[in-house]
Amino acid sequence: MTGLSDSFQRPINYLRISVTDRCNMRCVYCTPAEGIELFHRDEILTFEEVLRIVEAASSLGISKVRLSGGEPLVRSGLADFIAKLSRIQGIDDVSLTTNGLLLKENAAKLKEAGLRRVNVSLDSLRKDRFRAITRGGDLSKVLDGLEEAGRTGLHPVKINTVVMRGVNDDEIVDFCLRSKDGWNVRFIELMPMTRDEGKDKLITIAEIQKIIEKRMGKLQPGPKIVGNGPAKYFRLENASGTIGFISPVSEHFCFGCNRLRLTAHGKLCPCLLGEEEIDLKNPLRNGITDEALKEIIKEAARSKPERHHLDCGIVAGVRCMSQIGG
């Protein structure tokens, strides 16, 4: 097998990069109510350091990059960074996950810089509920950002909706109806990041699909939407958009996992829900050679576990979601 792969012969071609641990929201499933201790700015990788990591990774077979946070749009200089990132040989797709608050004013320059697509996290279409889930977010700004992203050609725009029992599960049909207006909605199971977090709020994809089909009729198979994720896509009859399902808990997709994750403070994580973190920041700042850097990346790929064990109640519990970027 050529390129980068793990010990289970899964090809690894996708790197998710958290460019900051800062965020302008504090979503209930992402950040504890008391907040998190932010890294000192000197602890955060510089864009130059991230570019060097991506250059090494691309030479090994990484071709897809997704930027996340925290909220990536709060970091200054992001468009210039994307322009440099998109010019790295071997990188053929640069995308971004955002909460959308700053998307309207940034969409055009991000597209011009080389960004291909955006995923927007949106868990309610009701302004008061949205404000409660995000602890202060403005729904109208997110909706304006979605419209601007589509207008500037950041296609396809995907809507990521984490469904929580007793919180927003009564909006499932409302989100599905938006697919008739061209939205590409993706329902995601709530992932517990600690042993007891969110168990009572987990609603499975099978349950969500039953709710949709009971209210709206049988879903039709939909086209695979451009991207690198594990979603299964369907559509409603006569809808121009799609409805996707991502089931990290009830039907894990680890057998097809193709990614590594880089945290804002320079840790390479083989698994979102694993405890292992491989330090890249200190080697970079201590003068590591390109070849040695590549060896660390290869070792990280080889150390990927076969799967997570959320279904057995085993969680890592070492990070909240806002610290690794989802």
N, C-alpha and C positions, 0 to 999 in steps of 0.2 A: 504494500500500500504506500503510495506517495503522499506527500503533504503531512500535516499534523494530525495525529490520531491518539486516542487514549488506549489503555490496556485492554479494553473490550472491543477494539477495532472500530470504534465510532469515529468517523472523520470530524475534526474540529476546525471549523472555518468561520466562526462567528465570535466576535469580542464585544461585550457590553462594557461601556466605560462610564463610571460615575465621575463627573467632572467637578462636583461640589457636594458637600453635605448640607449646604444651606437650602432653605426652601421658604417660599412666601405663603405656604399653607401648612397646616398641621393636621392632616387627615387622621381620622380616628384609628384606622387599622395600620397606619404607616408610622406614626410618631406618638410616643406616650404623652399623656395629658401634661405631665410635668416637663415635657421637652427632652432634649438630649444635650449632652455636653459636646459642643462643636469642636472640631479640630482647630488648632491654631493655624493661621494662614501659612506659616512656614512648613506645616506638616502636609499641606495639600500639594500634590504633584503640580509642577508647572506645566503649561501646555507644551513646552519644549521637551520635557521629560516624557509626557504622554506620547508625543509624536515619535520619539525614539523607540518607545515600546512597540508602537504600532508598526513602525518600519521593520523591526525585528520579527514581529509576529506575522506580518504580511509575507516576509521571505520564507516563512515556514508553512504558509497555506491559509492564513486568515485573510478573508476577502470581504467580509461584511462587518460593519461597525455600527453599533447603536449607542447614542449618547443619552445619559440619564443623570439623575442627581441623587438626593435632593431634587431641586428644580434647576435644570441646566441653564435656563434662560436668565437666571439671576447672576450668572458669572459673566463678568465683562470680558470682551474680546472673543466671544464664542464664534462669531461669524468668521473672523480672521483665522481662528483655529480650524474651523470646518474647511475653509478654502485650502489650507495646507494639508489637512487630513485627506481630502478628496483627491489630492494630486499624488499621493503615495502610490508607487507602482504596486499593482496587485489588489488595491482596494477598489472594488467596483460598486459598493453600495454604502452610503452613509445616511443613517436615519436618526430620529430623535424621539424620545418620549417626554412629554411635558404635561403640566397641569393646565396649560392654556391661558393663564392669566396675562402673560406678556407676549402672547403669540401674535396678536393683531399688529403690533408695532414692529415685530421682528421677522414676520413670515417672508416678506419680499427679500430682505438682505440675506436671510438664511438660504433661500432658494438660489439666489444669485451666487452665493458662496459655494454651492455644490451639494446642499442637502437635498435628498431625494424625497423623503416621506416623513410624516409625523404621526405618532400615536398620541391621542389626547385622553387623559384620565378624566372620566366624568361619571359620577355615581348617582346623580339625581338631576331631574329636570325641573324640580321645584325649588325656587330660590331660597326659601327659609330652610328647607331640609339640606340643600346644598351647603348653605352657610354653616349649619350644625355639623355636618359630616366633615367639612374642611376646616372647621373652627375659624370661620371668618371670611371665606372666599366669596367672590362676586360672580354669580352665574352668568350675568349678562356679558362680562368681559370674556369669559370662556367661549360663549356662543359666538361672539364677534370674532374671536381668534379662529374658531373653526371655519367660519365663512371666509375669512381672509386667507387661510391656508389653502382652501379649495380654489379660491380665485387666483392665487399666485402659482398654482400648479404643483403643490406638494401632494401629489396623488400616489396611492390612495390615502386619504385621511381615515384613520381608524379610531373608533371610540372604544376605550377600555373601561368597562363597567364592572366593578367588584360588587357582587350581589350579597347582601347581608340579611339574614332572616330577621324579620321584625323591624328592619331599618329602611330598606328600599326595595324589598322584593315585590311590593305592590306596584312598582313602576316598570316591571319587566315588559308588559305589553306596550306601555308608552314608548319605551326605547325601540321595540320591534317596529312600531308604526313609523318611526323615523327612517327606517330602512326603505320605506316607500318614497321618501324624499331623497334617497341616494346615500344615506348614512351607512357606513360599514361598522355595525355594532358588534362588539365582542364581549360576551359575558364570561367573567372569570370567577372561579371559586375563591373564597377567602382562605388565605394560607395562614395558619397559626405560626407565629414566629417565636412563641414561648409555649411551654407545655400546656398551660391552661387558657391561653388567649384565644377568644373567638369561637370556641367549640360550639357554643349554643347558637351562634349566628351563622354557622356554615350551612349553606344550602347547595346541594350538589347540582351538577350540570344535568343529570337525569331528571331531577325535580324541576329544574328551570324549563327544560324542554317539554315536560308534561304540561306545565302551566301554559306555555305558548300554544301548544297544539290543542289544548282544551278550549282556549279562548279564540284562536285564530286559524285553526285548521292545520293539517299536516304540512310540515316544512318540506320544501323541495331541496335536493342537493344543489349546492351553489358552487361557483367556480373558486379555485384556489386563488386567494388574494396575494398579490406580490408581498414578499416578506420572508422572514426566516423563523417564524414562530410555529407553535404546534397546534394552532386553532383548526377546528373542523368547521367548514362553512356551509351554510344553508341560505335559502331565501324564501320569502313569502311570495305567493302567486302575484305576478305583475309588479313586483318590487324591483327597483333598479339597484338598490343597495343590498347588503348581505347581513346575515346574522351568524356570528361565530361563537364557538364554545371552547373554553380552555379549562381543562380539568386537572390541575396539578395535584389535587388531593384524592379524589375518588377514582380517577383513571390516569395514573401518572404516565408521563410520556418520556421517562428517563432513557428508555431504550433508544430513542432517537435524538438525545441531547447532543447538540453540536457546538456548545458555547463555553467560553471562559468569561469571568467577570473581573474587572479591575476597579477597585475602590478608589475614592478620591484621595486617600492617603497612601496609595501605592501598594496595596495588597492584591495579589492575584488569587482569585477564589475559584477552585475547580467546580464547586457546586453551590448554588444559591442557598441551599438549606444544610450545607455541611459546615463543620467547624474549621476546616483547614484553610489557612491563609499563608500565602508565600510572599515574602517581602521582596519588592522590587525597588522601592524608594532608596533604601540605604545602599544597596549595591550600585545603583545609578549615581548616587552622590559620592560614592567612594571610588569612582573611576572604572567600573566594570567594562570589559571589552564587549563588542557586539556579539562575538561568538559565545562568550560566557552568558550573556543575556539570553540568547537563543536557547541555550541549554536549560536555563531556569524555566523558560516558557514551556519547553518540551517536557520537563519534569512535572510541571503543573498539569499538563494535559494527561500525562501517564497516571497521575494520582487521582483523577476523577473517580468517584465511587460509582458502582454499577447503578445505584438508584438511591433516592431518599427513602425515609421510612415514616412519613407523616401518617400513613394508614395504620401504623403500629403505635402511634402516639409518641414517636421519637422525633424531637425537634432540636435544632442546634442551640437556640436561645442565646447566641452570642451577639447578635446584631438586630436592630429593628430595621424595617424595610427601607426607611429613608436613608440608612447608612450604606446600603449596597445597591440601591437603584432598581430593585425588582427584576 
